[in-house]
Amino acid sequence: MTYDRLVCANCAAPVSEGRCPVCRANRERLQQESFLGGLNPMALIAMLVVLIAAVALLAHQTV
C-alpha cells in the first residue's frame, strides 16, 4: 500500500502531506518498509516474465 492514499487518524490529513509527527513517522516507515513495495505492478510483471524466460532457457539448454 502506498502512503499517498492513507489518512492520518491523528490529524485527519493525508499521510503524504506529513502535517503532524504521526504522519511524518508513518510516511518515513512506509518509504523504508519494503523493497518491492516501491515498484509498480508492471515492473513486477516484467521481472516475473524475465525470470520465467530465464528458467525456460536454462531448462531447454540442459535437455
CHARMM-style PDB file with segment names, atoms N, HN, CA, C and O in Angstrom:
ATOM      1  N   MET     1       0.850  -1.178   0.000  1.00  0.00      PROA
ATOM      2  CA  MET     1       0.000   0.000   0.000  1.00  0.00      PROA
ATOM      3  C   MET     1       0.890   1.234   0.000  1.00  0.00      PROA
ATOM      4  O   MET     1       1.957   1.243   0.615  1.00  0.00      PROA
ATOM      5  N   THR     2       0.455   2.245  -0.675  1.00  0.00      PROA
ATOM      6  HN  THR     2      -0.411   2.238  -1.174  1.00  0.00      PROA
ATOM      7  CA  THR     2       1.220   3.479  -0.708  1.00  0.00      PROA
ATOM      8  C   THR     2       0.634   4.475   0.283  1.00  0.00      PROA
ATOM      9  O   THR     2      -0.568   4.479   0.546  1.00  0.00      PROA
ATOM     10  N   TYR     3       1.489   5.302   0.817  1.00  0.00      PROA
ATOM     11  HN  TYR     3       2.466   5.298   0.604  1.00  0.00      PROA
ATOM     12  CA  TYR     3       1.049   6.244   1.838  1.00  0.00      PROA
ATOM     13  C   TYR     3       0.277   7.425   1.268  1.00  0.00      PROA
ATOM     14  O   TYR     3      -0.332   8.172   2.034  1.00  0.00      PROA
ATOM     15  N   ASP     4       0.279   7.622  -0.036  1.00  0.00      PROA
ATOM     16  HN  ASP     4       0.774   7.015  -0.659  1.00  0.00      PROA
ATOM     17  CA  ASP     4      -0.428   8.768  -0.608  1.00  0.00      PROA
ATOM     18  C   ASP     4      -1.942   8.626  -0.525  1.00  0.00      PROA
ATOM     19  O   ASP     4      -2.658   9.601  -0.751  1.00  0.00      PROA
ATOM     20  N   ARG     5      -2.447   7.440  -0.209  1.00  0.00      PROA
ATOM     21  HN  ARG     5      -1.865   6.647  -0.026  1.00  0.00      PROA
ATOM     22  CA  ARG     5      -3.894   7.246  -0.094  1.00  0.00      PROA
ATOM     23  C   ARG     5      -4.351   7.080   1.356  1.00  0.00      PROA
ATOM     24  O   ARG     5      -5.545   6.932   1.619  1.00  0.00      PROA
ATOM     25  N   LEU     6      -3.415   7.106   2.283  1.00  0.00      PROA
ATOM     26  HN  LEU     6      -2.446   7.226   2.069  1.00  0.00      PROA
ATOM     27  CA  LEU     6      -3.760   6.921   3.687  1.00  0.00      PROA
ATOM     28  C   LEU     6      -4.129   8.251   4.334  1.00  0.00      PROA
ATOM     29  O   LEU     6      -3.596   9.304   3.985  1.00  0.00      PROA
ATOM     30  N   VAL     7      -5.065   8.174   5.295  1.00  0.00      PROA
ATOM     31  HN  VAL     7      -5.498   7.319   5.579  1.00  0.00      PROA
ATOM     32  CA  VAL     7      -5.460   9.348   6.061  1.00  0.00      PROA
ATOM     33  C   VAL     7      -5.033   9.116   7.505  1.00  0.00      PROA
ATOM     34  O   VAL     7      -5.273   8.048   8.069  1.00  0.00      PROA
ATOM     35  N   CYS     8      -4.410  10.108   8.088  1.00  0.00      PROA
ATOM     36  HN  CYS     8      -4.215  10.976   7.629  1.00  0.00      PROA
ATOM     37  CA  CYS     8      -3.909  10.016   9.458  1.00  0.00      PROA
ATOM     38  C   CYS     8      -5.072  10.043  10.451  1.00  0.00      PROA
ATOM     39  O   CYS     8      -5.977  10.870  10.336  1.00  0.00      PROA
ATOM     40  N   ALA     9      -5.039   9.137  11.420  1.00  0.00      PROA
ATOM     41  HN  ALA     9      -4.304   8.466  11.513  1.00  0.00      PROA
ATOM     42  CA  ALA     9      -6.073   9.111  12.451  1.00  0.00      PROA
ATOM     43  C   ALA     9      -5.860  10.220  13.469  1.00  0.00      PROA
ATOM     44  O   ALA     9      -6.779  10.573  14.207  1.00  0.00      PROA
ATOM     45  N   ASN    10      -4.663  10.764  13.511  1.00  0.00      PROA
ATOM     46  HN  ASN    10      -3.916  10.476  12.912  1.00  0.00      PROA
ATOM     47  CA  ASN    10      -4.341  11.802  14.483  1.00  0.00      PROA
ATOM     48  C   ASN    10      -4.844  13.185  14.036  1.00  0.00      PROA
ATOM     49  O   ASN    10      -5.455  13.910  14.821  1.00  0.00      PROA
ATOM     50  N   CYS    11      -4.583  13.541  12.781  1.00  0.00      PROA
ATOM     51  HN  CYS    11      -4.086  12.953  12.144  1.00  0.00      PROA
ATOM     52  CA  CYS    11      -4.942  14.893  12.326  1.00  0.00      PROA
ATOM     53  C   CYS    11      -5.945  14.893  11.167  1.00  0.00      PROA
ATOM     54  O   CYS    11      -6.369  15.962  10.730  1.00  0.00      PROA
ATOM     55  N   ALA    12      -6.329  13.723  10.665  1.00  0.00      PROA
ATOM     56  HN  ALA    12      -5.984  12.854  11.020  1.00  0.00      PROA
ATOM     57  CA  ALA    12      -7.310  13.568   9.579  1.00  0.00      PROA
ATOM     58  C   ALA    12      -6.845  14.171   8.260  1.00  0.00      PROA
ATOM     59  O   ALA    12      -7.667  14.500   7.405  1.00  0.00      PROA
ATOM     60  N   ALA    13      -5.548  14.317   8.090  1.00  0.00      PROA
ATOM     61  HN  ALA    13      -4.881  14.049   8.785  1.00  0.00      PROA
ATOM     62  CA  ALA    13      -4.984  14.812   6.832  1.00  0.00      PROA
ATOM     63  C   ALA    13      -4.314  13.652   6.109  1.00  0.00      PROA
ATOM     64  O   ALA    13      -4.007  12.638   6.736  1.00  0.00      PROA
ATOM     65  N   PRO    14      -4.082  13.775   4.812  1.00  0.00      PROA
ATOM     66  CA  PRO    14      -3.356  12.721   4.101  1.00  0.00      PROA
ATOM     67  C   PRO    14      -1.953  12.532   4.690  1.00  0.00      PROA
ATOM     68  O   PRO    14      -1.254  13.506   4.970  1.00  0.00      PROA
ATOM     69  N   VAL    15      -1.553  11.287   4.871  1.00  0.00      PROA
ATOM     70  HN  VAL    15      -2.121  10.495   4.644  1.00  0.00      PROA
ATOM     71  CA  VAL    15      -0.246  10.974   5.448  1.00  0.00      PROA
ATOM     72  C   VAL    15       0.871  11.536   4.572  1.00  0.00      PROA
ATOM     73  O   VAL    15       1.921  11.927   5.082  1.00  0.00      PROA
ATOM     74  N   SER    16       0.652  11.577   3.268  1.00  0.00      PROA
ATOM     75  HN  SER    16      -0.201  11.259   2.854  1.00  0.00      PROA
ATOM     76  CA  SER    16       1.681  12.061   2.357  1.00  0.00      PROA
ATOM     77  C   SER    16       2.042  13.528   2.597  1.00  0.00      PROA
ATOM     78  O   SER    16       3.138  13.962   2.240  1.00  0.00      PROA
ATOM     79  N   GLU    17       1.131  14.292   3.199  1.00  0.00      PROA
ATOM     80  HN  GLU    17       0.241  13.939   3.489  1.00  0.00      PROA
ATOM     81  CA  GLU    17       1.419  15.698   3.489  1.00  0.00      PROA
ATOM     82  C   GLU    17       2.303  15.866   4.719  1.00  0.00      PROA
ATOM     83  O   GLU    17       3.023  16.858   4.825  1.00  0.00      PROA
ATOM     84  N   GLY    18       2.261  14.917   5.645  1.00  0.00      PROA
ATOM     85  HN  GLY    18       1.675  14.112   5.559  1.00  0.00      PROA
ATOM     86  CA  GLY    18       3.102  14.969   6.837  1.00  0.00      PROA
ATOM     87  C   GLY    18       2.838  16.159   7.733  1.00  0.00      PROA
ATOM     88  O   GLY    18       3.779  16.822   8.170  1.00  0.00      PROA
ATOM     89  N   ARG    19       1.587  16.441   8.014  1.00  0.00      PROA
ATOM     90  HN  ARG    19       0.823  15.902   7.659  1.00  0.00      PROA
ATOM     91  CA  ARG    19       1.239  17.618   8.813  1.00  0.00      PROA
ATOM     92  C   ARG    19       1.590  17.479  10.289  1.00  0.00      PROA
ATOM     93  O   ARG    19       1.929  18.473  10.932  1.00  0.00      PROA
ATOM     94  N   CYS    20       1.519  16.281  10.835  1.00  0.00      PROA
ATOM     95  HN  CYS    20       1.244  15.473  10.313  1.00  0.00      PROA
ATOM     96  CA  CYS    20       1.795  16.088  12.258  1.00  0.00      PROA
ATOM     97  C   CYS    20       2.920  15.062  12.437  1.00  0.00      PROA
ATOM     98  O   CYS    20       3.304  14.402  11.471  1.00  0.00      PROA
ATOM     99  N   PRO    21       3.451  14.918  13.649  1.00  0.00      PROA
ATOM    100  CA  PRO    21       4.534  13.952  13.880  1.00  0.00      PROA
ATOM    101  C   PRO    21       4.134  12.514  13.563  1.00  0.00      PROA
ATOM    102  O   PRO    21       4.967  11.720  13.125  1.00  0.00      PROA
ATOM    103  N   VAL    22       2.880  12.179  13.778  1.00  0.00      PROA
ATOM    104  HN  VAL    22       2.203  12.823  14.134  1.00  0.00      PROA
ATOM    105  CA  VAL    22       2.412  10.818  13.483  1.00  0.00      PROA
ATOM    106  C   VAL    22       2.446  10.574  11.972  1.00  0.00      PROA
ATOM    107  O   VAL    22       2.881   9.513  11.523  1.00  0.00      PROA
ATOM    108  N   CYS    23       1.988  11.553  11.193  1.00  0.00      PROA
ATOM    109  HN  CYS    23       1.634  12.415  11.558  1.00  0.00      PROA
ATOM    110  CA  CYS    23       2.035  11.445   9.724  1.00  0.00      PROA
ATOM    111  C   CYS    23       3.465  11.275   9.238  1.00  0.00      PROA
ATOM    112  O   CYS    23       3.755  10.401   8.422  1.00  0.00      PROA
ATOM    113  N   ARG    24       4.354  12.117   9.746  1.00  0.00      PROA
ATOM    114  HN  ARG    24       4.119  12.827  10.409  1.00  0.00      PROA
ATOM    115  CA  ARG    24       5.745  12.074   9.299  1.00  0.00      PROA
ATOM    116  C   ARG    24       6.398  10.745   9.647  1.00  0.00      PROA
ATOM    117  O   ARG    24       7.155  10.201   8.843  1.00  0.00      PROA
ATOM    118  N   ALA    25       6.116  10.212  10.833  1.00  0.00      PROA
ATOM    119  HN  ALA    25       5.500  10.653  11.486  1.00  0.00      PROA
ATOM    120  CA  ALA    25       6.698   8.931  11.243  1.00  0.00      PROA
ATOM    121  C   ALA    25       6.174   7.792  10.368  1.00  0.00      PROA
ATOM    122  O   ALA    25       6.946   6.934   9.942  1.00  0.00      PROA
ATOM    123  N   ASN    26       4.885   7.781  10.103  1.00  0.00      PROA
ATOM    124  HN  ASN    26       4.257   8.479  10.450  1.00  0.00      PROA
ATOM    125  CA  ASN    26       4.314   6.724   9.261  1.00  0.00      PROA
ATOM    126  C   ASN    26       4.773   6.842   7.818  1.00  0.00      PROA
ATOM    127  O   ASN    26       5.014   5.832   7.156  1.00  0.00      PROA
ATOM    128  N   ARG    27       4.893   8.059   7.330  1.00  0.00      PROA
ATOM    129  HN  ARG    27       4.697   8.879   7.868  1.00  0.00      PROA
ATOM    130  CA  ARG    27       5.382   8.258   5.964  1.00  0.00      PROA
ATOM    131  C   ARG    27       6.809   7.720   5.836  1.00  0.00      PROA
ATOM    132  O   ARG    27       7.134   7.050   4.855  1.00  0.00      PROA
ATOM    133  N   GLU    28       7.648   8.007   6.807  1.00  0.00      PROA
ATOM    134  HN  GLU    28       7.384   8.552   7.604  1.00  0.00      PROA
ATOM    135  CA  GLU    28       9.027   7.525   6.792  1.00  0.00      PROA
ATOM    136  C   GLU    28       9.079   5.995   6.871  1.00  0.00      PROA
ATOM    137  O   GLU    28       9.864   5.354   6.172  1.00  0.00      PROA
ATOM    138  N   ARG    29       8.242   5.430   7.721  1.00  0.00      PROA
ATOM    139  HN  ARG    29       7.605   5.950   8.288  1.00  0.00      PROA
ATOM    140  CA  ARG    29       8.209   3.974   7.881  1.00  0.00      PROA
ATOM    141  C   ARG    29       7.758   3.292   6.590  1.00  0.00      PROA
ATOM    142  O   ARG    29       8.334   2.279   6.192  1.00  0.00      PROA
ATOM    143  N   LEU    30       6.749   3.829   5.946  1.00  0.00      PROA
ATOM    144  HN  LEU    30       6.281   4.651   6.270  1.00  0.00      PROA
ATOM    145  CA  LEU    30       6.246   3.236   4.709  1.00  0.00      PROA
ATOM    146  C   LEU    30       7.239   3.372   3.562  1.00  0.00      PROA
ATOM    147  O   LEU    30       7.296   2.504   2.691  1.00  0.00      PROA
ATOM    148  N   GLN    31       8.017   4.442   3.548  1.00  0.00      PROA
ATOM    149  HN  GLN    31       7.971   5.147   4.256  1.00  0.00      PROA
ATOM    150  CA  GLN    31       9.009   4.610   2.497  1.00  0.00      PROA
ATOM    151  C   GLN    31      10.145   3.610   2.634  1.00  0.00      PROA
ATOM    152  O   GLN    31      10.734   3.203   1.633  1.00  0.00      PROA
ATOM    153  N   GLN    32      10.462   3.208   3.863  1.00  0.00      PROA
ATOM    154  HN  GLN    32       9.984   3.538   4.676  1.00  0.00      PROA
ATOM    155  CA  GLN    32      11.581   2.299   4.101  1.00  0.00      PROA
ATOM    156  C   GLN    32      11.148   0.855   4.267  1.00  0.00      PROA
ATOM    157  O   GLN    32      11.998  -0.029   4.375  1.00  0.00      PROA
ATOM    158  N   GLU    33       9.854   0.592   4.289  1.00  0.00      PROA
ATOM    159  HN  GLU    33       9.163   1.310   4.201  1.00  0.00      PROA
ATOM    160  CA  GLU    33       9.338  -0.711   4.688  1.00  0.00      PROA
ATOM    161  C   GLU    33       9.729  -1.851   3.765  1.00  0.00      PROA
ATOM    162  O   GLU    33      10.191  -2.887   4.242  1.00  0.00      PROA
ATOM    163  N   SER    34       9.560  -1.697   2.482  1.00  0.00      PROA
ATOM    164  HN  SER    34       9.184  -0.856   2.094  1.00  0.00      PROA
ATOM    165  CA  SER    34       9.808  -2.847   1.620  1.00  0.00      PROA
ATOM    166  C   SER    34      10.492  -2.452   0.330  1.00  0.00      PROA
ATOM    167  O   SER    34      10.319  -1.341  -0.171  1.00  0.00      PROA
ATOM    168  N   PHE    35      11.266  -3.373  -0.197  1.00  0.00      PROA
ATOM    169  HN  PHE    35      11.407  -4.276   0.210  1.00  0.00      PROA
ATOM    170  CA  PHE    35      11.977  -3.149  -1.463  1.00  0.00      PROA
ATOM    171  C   PHE    35      11.008  -3.222  -2.636  1.00  0.00      PROA
ATOM    172  O   PHE    35      11.004  -2.333  -3.488  1.00  0.00      PROA
ATOM    173  N   LEU    36      10.188  -4.266  -2.692  1.00  0.00      PROA
ATOM    174  HN  LEU    36      10.191  -4.988  -2.000  1.00  0.00      PROA
ATOM    175  CA  LEU    36       9.289  -4.459  -3.828  1.00  0.00      PROA
ATOM    176  C   LEU    36       8.038  -3.593  -3.744  1.00  0.00      PROA
ATOM    177  O   LEU    36       7.346  -3.416  -4.746  1.00  0.00      PROA
ATOM    178  N   GLY    37       7.743  -3.060  -2.590  1.00  0.00      PROA
ATOM    179  HN  GLY    37       8.305  -3.203  -1.776  1.00  0.00      PROA
ATOM    180  CA  GLY    37       6.563  -2.227  -2.456  1.00  0.00      PROA
ATOM    181  C   GLY    37       6.641  -0.949  -3.254  1.00  0.00      PROA
ATOM    182  O   GLY    37       5.610  -0.385  -3.620  1.00  0.00      PROA
ATOM    183  N   GLY    38       7.842  -0.482  -3.532  1.00  0.00      PROA
ATOM    184  HN  GLY    38       8.679  -0.941  -3.236  1.00  0.00      PROA
ATOM    185  CA  GLY    38       8.015   0.731  -4.295  1.00  0.00      PROA
ATOM    186  C   GLY    38       7.900   0.539  -5.797  1.00  0.00      PROA
ATOM    187  O   GLY    38       7.794   1.518  -6.536  1.00  0.00      PROA
ATOM    188  N   LEU    39       7.919  -0.687  -6.256  1.00  0.00      PROA
ATOM    189  HN  LEU    39       8.006  -1.482  -5.656  1.00  0.00      PROA
ATOM    190  CA  LEU    39       7.826  -0.951  -7.691  1.00  0.00      PROA
ATOM    191  C   LEU    39       6.370  -0.975  -8.126  1.00  0.00      PROA
ATOM    192  O   LEU    39       5.498  -1.441  -7.393  1.00  0.00      PROA
ATOM    193  N   ASN    40       6.124  -0.479  -9.304  1.00  0.00      PROA
ATOM    194  HN  ASN    40       6.833  -0.101  -9.899  1.00  0.00      PROA
ATOM    195  CA  ASN    40       4.755  -0.519  -9.794  1.00  0.00      PROA
ATOM    196  C   ASN    40       4.428  -1.930 -10.308  1.00  0.00      PROA
ATOM    197  O   ASN    40       5.346  -2.706 -10.573  1.00  0.00      PROA
ATOM    198  N   PRO    41       3.169  -2.271 -10.451  1.00  0.00      PROA
ATOM    199  CA  PRO    41       2.780  -3.624 -10.853  1.00  0.00      PROA
ATOM    200  C   PRO    41       3.351  -4.048 -12.205  1.00  0.00      PROA
ATOM    201  O   PRO    41       3.675  -5.221 -12.388  1.00  0.00      PROA
ATOM    202  N   MET    42       3.480  -3.131 -13.144  1.00  0.00      PROA
ATOM    203  HN  MET    42       3.217  -2.178 -12.996  1.00  0.00      PROA
ATOM    204  CA  MET    42       4.037  -3.500 -14.453  1.00  0.00      PROA
ATOM    205  C   MET    42       5.507  -3.906 -14.335  1.00  0.00      PROA
ATOM    206  O   MET    42       5.955  -4.810 -15.040  1.00  0.00      PROA
ATOM    207  N   ALA    43       6.250  -3.256 -13.464  1.00  0.00      PROA
ATOM    208  HN  ALA    43       5.886  -2.522 -12.892  1.00  0.00      PROA
ATOM    209  CA  ALA    43       7.652  -3.624 -13.258  1.00  0.00      PROA
ATOM    210  C   ALA    43       7.744  -5.015 -12.639  1.00  0.00      PROA
ATOM    211  O   ALA    43       8.617  -5.800 -13.009  1.00  0.00      PROA
ATOM    212  N   LEU    44       6.854  -5.325 -11.706  1.00  0.00      PROA
ATOM    213  HN  LEU    44       6.144  -4.687 -11.406  1.00  0.00      PROA
ATOM    214  CA  LEU    44       6.846  -6.660 -11.106  1.00  0.00      PROA
ATOM    215  C   LEU    44       6.494  -7.731 -12.139  1.00  0.00      PROA
ATOM    216  O   LEU    44       7.094  -8.806 -12.146  1.00  0.00      PROA
ATOM    217  N   ILE    45       5.534  -7.445 -13.003  1.00  0.00      PROA
ATOM    218  HN  ILE    45       5.047  -6.572 -12.998  1.00  0.00      PROA
ATOM    219  CA  ILE    45       5.153  -8.398 -14.052  1.00  0.00      PROA
ATOM    220  C   ILE    45       6.314  -8.595 -15.018  1.00  0.00      PROA
ATOM    221  O   ILE    45       6.592  -9.722 -15.429  1.00  0.00      PROA
ATOM    222  N   ALA    46       6.991  -7.517 -15.382  1.00  0.00      PROA
ATOM    223  HN  ALA    46       6.766  -6.602 -15.047  1.00  0.00      PROA
ATOM    224  CA  ALA    46       8.140  -7.629 -16.288  1.00  0.00      PROA
ATOM    225  C   ALA    46       9.244  -8.465 -15.666  1.00  0.00      PROA
ATOM    226  O   ALA    46       9.858  -9.284 -16.350  1.00  0.00      PROA
ATOM    227  N   MET    47       9.505  -8.274 -14.381  1.00  0.00      PROA
ATOM    228  HN  MET    47       9.006  -7.609 -13.825  1.00  0.00      PROA
ATOM    229  CA  MET    47      10.521  -9.076 -13.695  1.00  0.00      PROA
ATOM    230  C   MET    47      10.125 -10.549 -13.674  1.00  0.00      PROA
ATOM    231  O   MET    47      10.978 -11.420 -13.845  1.00  0.00      PROA
ATOM    232  N   LEU    48       8.859 -10.835 -13.470  1.00  0.00      PROA
ATOM    233  HN  LEU    48       8.166 -10.127 -13.332  1.00  0.00      PROA
ATOM    234  CA  LEU    48       8.375 -12.207 -13.459  1.00  0.00      PROA
ATOM    235  C   LEU    48       8.519 -12.852 -14.832  1.00  0.00      PROA
ATOM    236  O   LEU    48       8.919 -14.013 -14.925  1.00  0.00      PROA
ATOM    237  N   VAL    49       8.203 -12.126 -15.892  1.00  0.00      PROA
ATOM    238  HN  VAL    49       7.878 -11.183 -15.817  1.00  0.00      PROA
ATOM    239  CA  VAL    49       8.336 -12.647 -17.252  1.00  0.00      PROA
ATOM    240  C   VAL    49       9.798 -12.961 -17.564  1.00  0.00      PROA
ATOM    241  O   VAL    49      10.098 -14.004 -18.146  1.00  0.00      PROA
ATOM    242  N   VAL    50      10.698 -12.072 -17.184  1.00  0.00      PROA
ATOM    243  HN  VAL    50      10.454 -11.225 -16.712  1.00  0.00      PROA
ATOM    244  CA  VAL    50      12.122 -12.303 -17.419  1.00  0.00      PROA
ATOM    245  C   VAL    50      12.597 -13.530 -16.643  1.00  0.00      PROA
ATOM    246  O   VAL    50      13.371 -14.330 -17.168  1.00  0.00      PROA
ATOM    247  N   LEU    51      12.151 -13.682 -15.424  1.00  0.00      PROA
ATOM    248  HN  LEU    51      11.523 -13.031 -14.997  1.00  0.00      PROA
ATOM    249  CA  LEU    51      12.529 -14.843 -14.616  1.00  0.00      PROA
ATOM    250  C   LEU    51      12.030 -16.143 -15.236  1.00  0.00      PROA
ATOM    251  O   LEU    51      12.772 -17.123 -15.301  1.00  0.00      PROA
ATOM    252  N   ILE    52      10.793 -16.160 -15.686  1.00  0.00      PROA
ATOM    253  HN  ILE    52      10.190 -15.364 -15.633  1.00  0.00      PROA
ATOM    254  CA  ILE    52      10.236 -17.357 -16.327  1.00  0.00      PROA
ATOM    255  C   ILE    52      10.983 -17.677 -17.618  1.00  0.00      PROA
ATOM    256  O   ILE    52      11.260 -18.842 -17.902  1.00  0.00      PROA
ATOM    257  N   ALA    53      11.308 -16.652 -18.397  1.00  0.00      PROA
ATOM    258  HN  ALA    53      11.083 -15.705 -18.165  1.00  0.00      PROA
ATOM    259  CA  ALA    53      12.058 -16.866 -19.637  1.00  0.00      PROA
ATOM    260  C   ALA    53      13.446 -17.425 -19.347  1.00  0.00      PROA
ATOM    261  O   ALA    53      13.924 -18.301 -20.067  1.00  0.00      PROA
ATOM    262  N   ALA    54      14.094 -16.927 -18.302  1.00  0.00      PROA
ATOM    263  HN  ALA    54      13.705 -16.215 -17.717  1.00  0.00      PROA
ATOM    264  CA  ALA    54      15.422 -17.427 -17.947  1.00  0.00      PROA
ATOM    265  C   ALA    54      15.361 -18.881 -17.503  1.00  0.00      PROA
ATOM    266  O   ALA    54      16.226 -19.673 -17.876  1.00  0.00      PROA
ATOM    267  N   VAL    55      14.369 -19.244 -16.724  1.00  0.00      PROA
ATOM    268  HN  VAL    55      13.666 -18.600 -16.420  1.00  0.00      PROA
ATOM    269  CA  VAL    55      14.216 -20.629 -16.276  1.00  0.00      PROA
ATOM    270  C   VAL    55      13.918 -21.534 -17.465  1.00  0.00      PROA
ATOM    271  O   VAL    55      14.463 -22.635 -17.552  1.00  0.00      PROA
ATOM    272  N   ALA    56      13.068 -21.090 -18.375  1.00  0.00      PROA
ATOM    273  HN  ALA    56      12.626 -20.196 -18.304  1.00  0.00      PROA
ATOM    274  CA  ALA    56      12.750 -21.885 -19.562  1.00  0.00      PROA
ATOM    275  C   ALA    56      13.989 -22.068 -20.441  1.00  0.00      PROA
ATOM    276  O   ALA    56      14.205 -23.151 -20.983  1.00  0.00      PROA
ATOM    277  N   LEU    57      14.789 -21.037 -20.585  1.00  0.00      PROA
ATOM    278  HN  LEU    57      14.614 -20.156 -20.145  1.00  0.00      PROA
ATOM    279  CA  LEU    57      16.008 -21.120 -21.374  1.00  0.00      PROA
ATOM    280  C   LEU    57      17.005 -22.096 -20.750  1.00  0.00      PROA
ATOM    281  O   LEU    57      17.614 -22.897 -21.459  1.00  0.00      PROA
ATOM    282  N   LEU    58      17.169 -22.034 -19.449  1.00  0.00      PROA
ATOM    283  HN  LEU    58      16.674 -21.383 -18.874  1.00  0.00      PROA
ATOM    284  CA  LEU    58      18.064 -22.966 -18.758  1.00  0.00      PROA
ATOM    285  C   LEU    58      17.573 -24.406 -18.872  1.00  0.00      PROA
ATOM    286  O   LEU    58      18.370 -25.323 -19.071  1.00  0.00      PROA
ATOM    287  N   ALA    59      16.268 -24.605 -18.748  1.00  0.00      PROA
ATOM    288  HN  ALA    59      15.620 -23.860 -18.587  1.00  0.00      PROA
ATOM    289  CA  ALA    59      15.711 -25.939 -18.860  1.00  0.00      PROA
ATOM    290  C   ALA    59      15.885 -26.480 -20.279  1.00  0.00      PROA
ATOM    291  O   ALA    59      16.128 -27.673 -20.459  1.00  0.00      PROA
ATOM    292  N   HSD    60      15.764 -25.629 -21.270  1.00  0.00      PROA
ATOM    293  HN  HSD    60      15.567 -24.659 -21.124  1.00  0.00      PROA
ATOM    294  CA  HSD    60      15.917 -26.048 -22.659  1.00  0.00      PROA
ATOM    295  C   HSD    60      17.374 -26.398 -22.980  1.00  0.00      PROA
ATOM    296  O   HSD    60      17.636 -27.320 -23.753  1.00  0.00      PROA
ATOM    297  N   GLN    61      18.311 -25.670 -22.392  1.00  0.00      PROA
ATOM    298  HN  GLN    61      18.098 -24.921 -21.764  1.00  0.00      PROA
ATOM    299  CA  GLN    61      19.729 -25.909 -22.650  1.00  0.00      PROA
ATOM    300  C   GLN    61      20.220 -27.200 -22.003  1.00  0.00      PROA
ATOM    301  O   GLN    61      21.154 -27.816 -22.517  1.00  0.00      PROA
ATOM    302  N   THR    62      19.631 -27.624 -20.911  1.00  0.00      PROA
ATOM    303  HN  THR    62      18.872 -27.124 -20.494  1.00  0.00      PROA
ATOM    304  CA  THR    62      20.081 -28.844 -20.230  1.00  0.00      PROA
ATOM    305  C   THR    62      19.529 -30.101 -20.864  1.00  0.00      PROA
ATOM    306  O   THR    62      20.008 -31.198 -20.574  1.00  0.00      PROA
ATOM    307  N   VAL    63      18.534 -29.968 -21.721  1.00  0.00      PROA
ATOM    308  HN  VAL    63      18.145 -29.078 -21.956  1.00  0.00      PROA
ATOM    309  CA  VAL    63      17.926 -31.144 -22.370  1.00  0.00      PROA
ATOM    310  C   VAL    63      18.721 -31.581 -23.573  1.00  0.00      PROA
ATOM    311  OT1 VAL    63      18.355 -32.551 -24.237  1.00  0.00      PROA
TER     312      VAL     63
END
